[in-house]
Amino acid sequence: MAQNLPTLAESTQRLGATLKASEPLIPWRYIAAFRHVFAHGYLGLDTEIVWSLAEQDLPDLRTAFACIRSRIAPDPSKPA
């Protein structure tokens, strides 16, 4: 799982400004900053903070991604 977090954070940087704006409660800048800390090891990495992020923040991010996904790639099994 640990290697998936920087990949997830990096992927958010590829989302357009319009999509990010559609989910204003997600702290996009902090996600990018987390990726830099994780990938480059700036000042070390506090595993308790990473664990807290995974438990508390990832569910909201997952929900936001599901909303974004439904807007850009609607479910083909549902009628338009």
MODELLER restraints for C-alpha pairs under 7 A, 6 or more apart:
rsr = mdl.restraints
at = mdl.atoms
rsr.add(forms.Gaussian(group=physical.xy_distance, feature=features.Distance(at['CA:6:A'], at['CA:35:A']), mean=5.00, stdev=0.5))
rsr.add(forms.Gaussian(group=physical.xy_distance, feature=features.Distance(at['CA:6:A'], at['CA:38:A']), mean=6.49, stdev=0.5))
rsr.add(forms.Gaussian(group=physical.xy_distance, feature=features.Distance(at['CA:6:A'], at['CA:39:A']), mean=6.55, stdev=0.5))
rsr.add(forms.Gaussian(group=physical.xy_distance, feature=features.Distance(at['CA:9:A'], at['CA:31:A']), mean=5.65, stdev=0.5))
rsr.add(forms.Gaussian(group=physical.xy_distance, feature=features.Distance(at['CA:9:A'], at['CA:32:A']), mean=5.94, stdev=0.5))
rsr.add(forms.Gaussian(group=physical.xy_distance, feature=features.Distance(at['CA:9:A'], at['CA:35:A']), mean=5.46, stdev=0.5))
rsr.add(forms.Gaussian(group=physical.xy_distance, feature=features.Distance(at['CA:10:A'], at['CA:32:A']), mean=6.91, stdev=0.5))
rsr.add(forms.Gaussian(group=physical.xy_distance, feature=features.Distance(at['CA:10:A'], at['CA:35:A']), mean=6.54, stdev=0.5))
rsr.add(forms.Gaussian(group=physical.xy_distance, feature=features.Distance(at['CA:13:A'], at['CA:32:A']), mean=6.93, stdev=0.5))
rsr.add(forms.Gaussian(group=physical.xy_distance, feature=features.Distance(at['CA:19:A'], at['CA:68:A']), mean=6.73, stdev=0.5))
rsr.add(forms.Gaussian(group=physical.xy_distance, feature=features.Distance(at['CA:23:A'], at['CA:64:A']), mean=6.45, stdev=0.5))
rsr.add(forms.Gaussian(group=physical.xy_distance, feature=features.Distance(at['CA:26:A'], at['CA:61:A']), mean=6.87, stdev=0.5))
rsr.add(forms.Gaussian(group=physical.xy_distance, feature=features.Distance(at['CA:38:A'], at['CA:45:A']), mean=6.75, stdev=0.5))
